[in-house]
């Protein structure tokens, strides 16, 4: 397990039961979130595939859609120049607060990003991190394991995490 994966697992045990804290919000009451996207961490012995890269982009879109539709969050558009800076950072969350700096530049309340760790074609985990852009406090961190490397398993894993842990739906 990678260092980031181990940290995600530990942090999910510590922070997993946190509710969504109140913070400054836009005029609709929604928290403005700068979602910086998912990254694939391939710690398997198998090469990454174009299908996995496509799935990463699909997870990005799914998170944006679900956050916006939740009635709690508003995803803030990331300008192209900041997108380029984000892409140049291989390890968001371990960059000495650069993720918060990106969020502050676009006036977001929170910053969010995720990883998908590929242990093998059978074992993968999806990790989502959300932190307060002003304080750096992790407001949400969760990891879910998925079995199988398919479009369906990736979507279902992320959907489960969002529904049951972030939005706390039954």
N, C-alpha and C positions, 0 to 999 in steps of 0.2 A: 504494500500500500504506500502511495506517495506521501510525502510530508503534508501536502495540502489535503489529501484524502483523510489522513489520520486526524488532522486538525478539524476537518469538517465533522468527522464522526464524534470527536470529543466535544466540540462546540455544540453539536446538535443535542447531545445529552444535557449540556449545561443550559443552553439557550432555547431549546426546542419547545419548552412550555411557555415561553414569553408570549403575551398577547401583543397586539399592535399598539404601540405607545402613541400618545397624542403628540403632535408636533405642529409646527406652523403649516398651514395648508393654503391652497388657493381659495378663491372666493366661493367655490362650490363646496368647500370643506374637505376636498380630496388632497392627500399628500402628493406633492409633485415629485416624481421619481425619475431619475436619470438611469435608465437601464442600459448598461454597457455591453450586454451580450454574454453569450456562453463561449467557453473555450474547451477544446477537447484535450484531455491529458491522456495520452496513450502510454500506459505502463505495461502493456501486453507485449508479447513477442511477435505479434502480427502487425503488419503495417496498417496505418489509417487508410480508409477507403473514401472514394468520392461520395458514397452514400452516407457515410458518417458526417462528412463536411456539410452535405445537404441537410442532414437531420439537425445539425447544430443551428443552421439558419432557420429551420422550421421551428425549433424550440424558441429561438429569439422572437419570432413572430407570435407564437402562441403565448409567451409570457406577456408581451406587449398587449395583445388582445384581451387576455384574461384580467390583467391589472386594470386596464381602462374600463372594462365591463363590470368590474367589481363594485363600483360606486364608492370605493375607498381611496383609490389611487388615480393619478393622471400621469401617464408617461410623457415626459418632456422630450421633444425632438432633439437629437444630437446633431449639431452642425458638422459639416464635412471636415473642417479643420480639426475639430476635437475627435471625430471618428478616426482620423489618421493617427492622432497622438495615442488614442486608446489601442489601436491596432499595433502600434510600435511597442507596447508594453506587454510582454509575454506573460507576466504573472501579476495580474490585478489582485489586490488584497495583500500583497507582499511588496508594495512599491512605496512604502513610507508615506501613505496618505494621498498618493496621486489620484486615486479614484474619487476622493472627496473634493480635491481641487477641480477635477473635471465637472463634478456636480455643481459646485459653487459658481463656476464660470457660466452655467446656463440657468442659474437661479432655481436649482432643485432642492427640495427638502431632504430627500434621501437619495442614496446611490445604491444600485443593485447590479449584481453580476452573477454569473454562474459558471460551473464547470461540469463536464461529463468525464468521468474517469473510466477508461476502458481497461479493465483488468484482463479480460479475455473476451472472446465473442459471446460467451455465456454470462459473464459477470461484469456489470457496469453499474456505476452509481451517478446520480444526478444531484448536484449540490447547488443551493441558491443562497446568496448572501445579500442582506439589505442592511445598510447602516445609515445613521443620521449624518448628513453631510456637514453639519456644524460641529457636533460633538465627537464624532467618530465612534459612537456607541453602536454596537451591532444590535439591531432591533429584531432581526429575523435571520436565522441560519438553520438550514435543515438539509439533510441528506436522505435520499431514498435509493435503495438498491433495486435494480431491475435484472431480470433474467432473460437474456436473449437480446440480440443486436438487430432489431427490426424497427421499422417506422412505428408500428403499433406499440411495441414495448416502451420506446422512448416517449411517445405521446402519453400513454397511460401512466407512466411513472411521474412525469411532470404534472399531469392533471391531478393525480392522487395527492401529490405534495401540496399543490395550490389549494385544492378543495378542502383537504382535511387538516392541514397545518396552518397555512397562511389565512385562508378565509374561514376556517373552522366550521365548515359545513358538515352535516351528518353523513 
